[in-house]
Amino acid sequence: MNIENYTARYLKIPSGYMGQLIDWPEVVTEGKDLDDCRDSLRDALYQMIKAYREIGKEIPQGSHLFEPISAVI
């Protein structure tokens, strides 16, 4: 069993937040707030892993690392 780290991105939308994994773009979900979206994205990830295993498809590896860079404007 391997542990993979996936990078998530969150976008504010009218109904709350949309979350998506950068390394696995098919894993996408929404939530009413950021915490709800994180929980939904984690659940979607586990469901996608389960589905990929059932059909014998290779699970993508996490590889992205994002770092915010501040700038005075």
Phi and psi restraints in degrees (value plus and minus 20) as a CYANA .aco file:
   2 ASN   PHI    -123.3   -83.3
   2 ASN   PSI     131.6   171.6
   3 ILE   PHI    -125.7   -85.7
   3 ILE   PSI     104.0   144.0
   4 GLU   PHI    -133.0   -93.0
   4 GLU   PSI     122.4   162.4
   5 ASN   PHI    -129.0   -89.0
   5 ASN   PSI     104.8   144.8
   6 TYR   PHI    -130.3   -90.3
   6 TYR   PSI     125.4   165.4
   7 THR   PHI    -115.5   -75.5
   7 THR   PSI     106.0   146.0
   8 ALA   PHI    -124.2   -84.2
   8 ALA   PSI     127.8   167.8
   9 ARG   PHI    -143.5  -103.5
   9 ARG   PSI     125.8   165.8
  10 TYR   PHI    -144.5  -104.5
  10 TYR   PSI     119.5   159.5
  11 LEU   PHI    -148.4  -108.4
  11 LEU   PSI     108.6   148.6
  12 LYS   PHI     -91.3   -51.3
  12 LYS   PSI     107.4   147.4
  13 ILE   PHI    -147.7  -107.7
  13 ILE   PSI     145.9   185.9
  14 PRO   PHI     -74.4   -34.4
  14 PRO   PSI     -54.8   -14.8
  15 SER   PHI    -110.1   -70.1
  15 SER   PSI     -20.5    19.5
  16 GLY   PHI     125.5   165.5
  16 GLY   PSI    -130.8   -90.8
  17 TYR   PHI    -156.6  -116.6
  17 TYR   PSI     128.1   168.1
  18 MET   PHI    -131.0   -91.0
  18 MET   PSI     115.8   155.8
  19 GLY   PHI    -141.8  -101.8
  19 GLY   PSI     124.5   164.5
  20 GLN   PHI    -168.6  -128.6
  20 GLN   PSI     124.3   164.3
  21 LEU   PHI    -105.8   -65.8
  21 LEU   PSI     108.8   148.8
  22 ILE   PHI     -84.3   -44.3
  22 ILE   PSI     -62.9   -22.9
  23 ASP   PHI     -96.4   -56.4
  23 ASP   PSI     -35.9     4.1
  24 TRP   PHI    -164.9  -124.9
  24 TRP   PSI      55.6    95.6
  25 PRO   PHI     -78.1   -38.1
  25 PRO   PSI     -40.8    -0.8
  26 GLU   PHI     -89.4   -49.4
  26 GLU   PSI     -37.4     2.6
  27 VAL   PHI    -109.1   -69.1
  27 VAL   PSI      81.2   121.2
  28 VAL   PHI    -163.0  -123.0
  28 VAL   PSI     124.4   164.4
  29 THR   PHI    -177.7  -137.7
  29 THR   PSI     156.6   196.6
  30 GLU   PHI    -152.5  -112.5
  30 GLU   PSI     139.6   179.6
  31 GLY   PHI    -171.5  -131.5
  31 GLY   PSI     138.7   178.7
  32 LYS   PHI     -90.1   -50.1
  32 LYS   PSI     -47.0    -7.0
  33 ASP   PHI    -163.7  -123.7
  33 ASP   PSI     157.5   197.5
  34 LEU   PHI     -82.7   -42.7
  34 LEU   PSI     -62.2   -22.2
  35 ASP   PHI     -83.5   -43.5
  35 ASP   PSI     -62.7   -22.7
  36 ASP   PHI     -82.8   -42.8
  36 ASP   PSI     -60.9   -20.9
  37 CYS   PHI     -85.5   -45.5
  37 CYS   PSI     -62.1   -22.1
  38 ARG   PHI     -79.3   -39.3
  38 ARG   PSI     -66.8   -26.8
  39 ASP   PHI     -81.0   -41.0
  39 ASP   PSI     -64.1   -24.1
  40 SER   PHI     -84.9   -44.9
  40 SER   PSI     -58.4   -18.4
  41 LEU   PHI     -88.3   -48.3
  41 LEU   PSI     -60.0   -20.0
  42 ARG   PHI     -82.6   -42.6
  42 ARG   PSI     -64.0   -24.0
  43 ASP   PHI     -82.8   -42.8
  43 ASP   PSI     -63.5   -23.5
  44 ALA   PHI     -81.6   -41.6
  44 ALA   PSI     -58.1   -18.1
  45 LEU   PHI     -81.8   -41.8
  45 LEU   PSI     -68.9   -28.9
  46 TYR   PHI     -84.4   -44.4
  46 TYR   PSI     -56.7   -16.7
  47 GLN   PHI     -86.1   -46.1
  47 GLN   PSI     -58.4   -18.4
  48 MET   PHI     -88.5   -48.5
  48 MET   PSI     -60.5   -20.5
  49 ILE   PHI     -79.2   -39.2
  49 ILE   PSI     -66.5   -26.5
  50 LYS   PHI     -79.0   -39.0
  50 LYS   PSI     -66.3   -26.3
  51 ALA   PHI     -83.5   -43.5
  51 ALA   PSI     -63.4   -23.4
  52 TYR   PHI     -83.2   -43.2
  52 TYR   PSI     -61.8   -21.8
  53 ARG   PHI     -83.1   -43.1
  53 ARG   PSI     -60.8   -20.8
  54 GLU   PHI     -82.8   -42.8
  54 GLU   PSI     -54.0   -14.0
  55 ILE   PHI    -119.2   -79.2
  55 ILE   PSI     -17.7    22.3
  56 GLY   PHI      54.0    94.0
  56 GLY   PSI       3.0    43.0
  57 LYS   PHI    -108.4   -68.4
  57 LYS   PSI     123.7   163.7
  58 GLU   PHI     -88.6   -48.6
  58 GLU   PSI     112.7   152.7
  59 ILE   PHI    -104.0   -64.0
  59 ILE   PSI     105.9   145.9
  60 PRO   PHI     -80.3   -40.3
  60 PRO   PSI     126.2   166.2
  61 GLN   PHI    -110.5   -70.5
  61 GLN   PSI     127.0   167.0
  62 GLY   PHI     -95.1   -55.1
  62 GLY   PSI     120.0   160.0
  63 SER   PHI    -169.0  -129.0
  63 SER   PSI     -35.0     5.0
  64 HIS   PHI    -105.5   -65.5
  64 HIS   PSI     127.8   167.8
  65 LEU   PHI    -156.5  -116.5
  65 LEU   PSI     103.8   143.8
  66 PHE   PHI    -134.8   -94.8
  66 PHE   PSI     123.9   163.9
  67 GLU   PHI    -157.4  -117.4
  67 GLU   PSI     105.7   145.7
  68 PRO   PHI     -90.8   -50.8
  68 PRO   PSI     122.5   162.5
  69 ILE   PHI    -141.7  -101.7
  69 ILE   PSI     103.8   143.8
  70 SER   PHI    -106.4   -66.4
  70 SER   PSI     129.6   169.6
  71 ALA   PHI    -164.4  -124.4
  71 ALA   PSI     118.4   158.4
  72 VAL   PHI    -103.8   -63.8
  72 VAL   PSI     105.2   145.2
